[in-house]
Amino acid sequence: MKLNGAQNKWFWAWLVQMTIPKDRGGNTRAMVEVWQNLVVLTAFDEKEAWSKAWQLGKAEEGDSQGSLRLNGKPATTEVLGIEDIGLMHDTLDDGAEVLWRLKRCTQGSARSLVKSKKELLAAVKKELERR
């Protein structure tokens, strides 16, 4: 919805989902796979952005018509919530900053955050080959 000529804005959101064996649903100590997905979306305001992000997460819930497995056992995916959400200040274009994080750590820890060009390109190539 647009009011008084107001335009939709771009937002980002970190969605958190888990895949869990169906027979372990009530066990808080059960091992699960946790997915954190960064999504971008347009919305009029932060409330609409949150609602759209939640809907995106909910759309991924389920067991893929019974075919989803975790460690060979029937499993289901559940949206846990939204870890974080924010406004994108740049427009979507080459070089647009989507998200930034600030943390304090040792120099050694900071240097260990960076992967080599070879590692990064290999990971992206592998993703492209899966499609």
C-alpha positions as CSV (number, residue, x, y, z in Angstrom):
1,M,0.0,0.0,0.0
2,K,1.3,3.5,-0.9
3,L,0.0,6.6,0.9
4,N,0.5,10.1,-0.2
5,G,3.0,9.1,-2.9
6,A,5.1,7.2,-0.4
7,Q,7.1,4.4,-2.0
8,N,8.1,0.9,-0.9
9,K,11.6,0.5,0.5
10,W,14.0,-2.4,0.3
11,F,14.5,-4.4,3.5
12,W,16.6,-7.3,4.4
13,A,15.8,-10.1,6.9
14,W,17.6,-13.1,8.3
15,L,15.1,-16.0,8.5
16,V,15.9,-18.9,10.8
17,Q,14.5,-22.3,10.1
18,M,15.3,-25.8,11.4
19,T,14.9,-29.3,9.9
20,I,14.2,-31.9,12.6
21,P,13.4,-35.6,12.5
22,K,9.6,-36.0,12.9
23,D,10.0,-38.4,15.8
24,R,12.1,-35.8,17.8
25,G,9.7,-32.8,17.5
26,G,9.2,-32.4,21.3
27,N,12.8,-33.2,22.3
28,T,14.7,-30.0,22.9
29,R,18.0,-31.9,22.9
30,A,17.4,-33.4,19.5
31,M,20.1,-32.5,16.8
32,V,18.7,-30.3,14.1
33,E,19.9,-28.5,11.0
34,V,19.5,-24.8,11.3
35,W,19.1,-22.6,8.2
36,Q,19.8,-18.9,8.3
37,N,18.6,-17.3,5.1
38,L,19.2,-13.7,4.2
39,V,16.3,-12.4,2.0
40,V,15.5,-9.1,0.5
41,L,12.0,-7.7,0.1
42,T,10.1,-4.5,-0.6
43,A,7.6,-3.1,1.8
44,F,6.0,0.2,2.8
45,D,7.2,0.1,6.4
46,E,8.9,-2.2,8.9
47,K,5.7,-3.9,9.9
48,E,4.9,-4.9,6.4
49,A,8.6,-6.0,5.9
50,W,8.4,-8.2,9.1
51,S,5.1,-9.7,7.9
52,K,6.5,-10.5,4.4
53,A,9.6,-12.0,5.9
54,W,7.5,-14.2,8.2
55,Q,5.3,-15.3,5.3
56,L,8.5,-16.3,3.3
57,G,9.7,-18.4,6.2
58,K,6.3,-20.0,6.7
59,A,6.1,-20.9,3.0
60,E,9.2,-23.1,3.5
61,E,7.7,-25.2,6.3
62,G,6.7,-28.8,5.9
63,D,8.1,-32.1,4.9
64,S,8.3,-31.8,1.1
65,Q,5.3,-34.1,0.7
66,G,6.9,-36.7,2.8
67,S,10.2,-36.8,1.0
68,L,12.3,-34.7,3.4
69,R,14.9,-36.6,5.4
70,L,17.4,-35.8,8.1
71,N,20.0,-38.5,8.8
72,G,17.8,-40.9,6.8
73,K,14.7,-40.3,9.0
74,P,11.5,-38.5,8.0
75,A,11.9,-34.9,8.9
76,T,10.1,-31.6,8.8
77,T,11.2,-28.0,8.4
78,E,9.9,-25.4,10.8
79,V,10.3,-21.6,10.8
80,L,11.7,-20.5,14.1
81,G,11.5,-16.8,13.4
82,I,13.4,-13.7,12.2
83,E,16.8,-13.2,13.6
84,D,17.2,-9.7,12.4
85,I,15.6,-7.2,10.0
86,G,16.7,-3.9,8.6
87,L,16.4,-1.2,5.9
88,M,18.6,-1.3,2.9
89,H,20.0,2.2,2.3
90,D,21.3,1.6,-1.2
91,T,19.3,0.7,-4.2
92,L,19.8,-2.7,-5.7
93,D,22.6,-2.4,-8.2
94,D,26.2,-3.6,-8.6
95,G,28.0,-2.8,-5.4
96,A,24.9,-2.1,-3.3
97,E,25.5,-2.7,0.3
98,V,22.9,-5.1,1.5
99,L,24.0,-5.7,5.1
100,W,26.9,-4.8,7.4
101,R,27.9,-6.2,10.8
102,L,30.3,-4.7,13.3
103,K,32.1,-6.9,15.9
104,R,35.0,-6.4,18.2
105,C,37.7,-9.2,18.3
106,T,41.4,-9.8,18.1
107,Q,43.4,-9.1,15.0
108,G,43.9,-12.8,14.6
109,S,40.2,-13.5,14.7
110,A,39.6,-10.7,12.3
111,R,42.1,-12.1,9.8
112,S,40.6,-15.6,10.1
113,L,37.2,-14.3,8.9
114,V,38.5,-13.8,5.4
115,K,38.6,-16.8,2.9
116,S,40.9,-17.0,-0.1
117,K,39.7,-16.1,-3.5
118,K,40.2,-19.7,-4.6
119,E,38.0,-21.0,-1.7
120,L,35.2,-18.5,-2.4
121,L,35.2,-19.1,-6.2
122,A,35.2,-22.9,-5.7
123,A,32.2,-22.6,-3.3
124,V,30.2,-20.4,-5.7
125,K,31.1,-22.6,-8.7
126,K,29.8,-25.7,-6.7
127,E,26.6,-23.8,-6.0
128,L,26.2,-22.9,-9.7
129,E,26.7,-26.5,-10.7
130,R,24.0,-27.7,-8.4
131,R,21.4,-25.6,-10.2
